[in-house]
Amino acid sequence: QWYQRRVRGTSVEHKKKEPIMEWAKEIAGASTGMAPGFTTLLGGIPKPSPVIKYIPFTLAKGDVTVTINGEVVELSGIGGDGAPPPVPEQDQATPAAEGEHSYRLEELAYLRSGDKGDMANLGVICRVPGLYAALDARLSAEVVRAHFSYLGPDLKVTKYHLPGTYAFNFVMENALGGGGIASLKSDPQGKAIGQIFSDFVVEGLKEKTEYGL
């Protein structure tokens, strides 16, 4: 039997520190007045901390002068032509059922996630090569986006194949509320995304042993 737990977090942002200090005094009573199971990451009244935001951007190599040990280094031929890598086709047809079994993704793959600014990377590695085709057909960019729709309406997911590794990389844009110290999310670096997706149920599969597990 599988169990699910719902977690709700609260965070606030203000241009001045004083209003947040007043909020902190009011929220402290929630530890005794709200539902059973209430907890905090740290003891005591939460303290205001600065939110430092950054704006990443690209700059043409021709506009940059690089100097190493007093000598100017030409950037031509380094790092390609500056064009972004091609984005693979994202449309996938609904896969036909191979069997009547359903499994949590954790039983079929290893998962790892992390951040790149306001983007999160979700890596899925098949536990055995025999699962690659089945998982490739069922783990589309749209499936991942729907599973993490709570991250916000601007969430964009792109799926990339990693040849030779029986793995996929899902790049999730606008997923972290700004990312790092600029974010008010409880997981601003996306470290829990892989663990969350491990509970995703993959349906229409054969017995695991038929894939080599």
Secondary structure, DSSP 4 states (H G I P E B T S, - for coil): --------------SSHHHHHHHHHHHTTHHHHS-TT---SSSSS---------------GGG--EEETTEEE--TTSSTTSPPPPPPP---PPPPP--SEEEEGGGTEEEEEEEETTEEEEEEEESSGGGHHHHHHH--HHHHHHHTGGG-TT-EEEEEEETTTTEEEEEEET-STTSGGG--SS-TT-TTHHHHHTTPEEEEE--GGGGT-
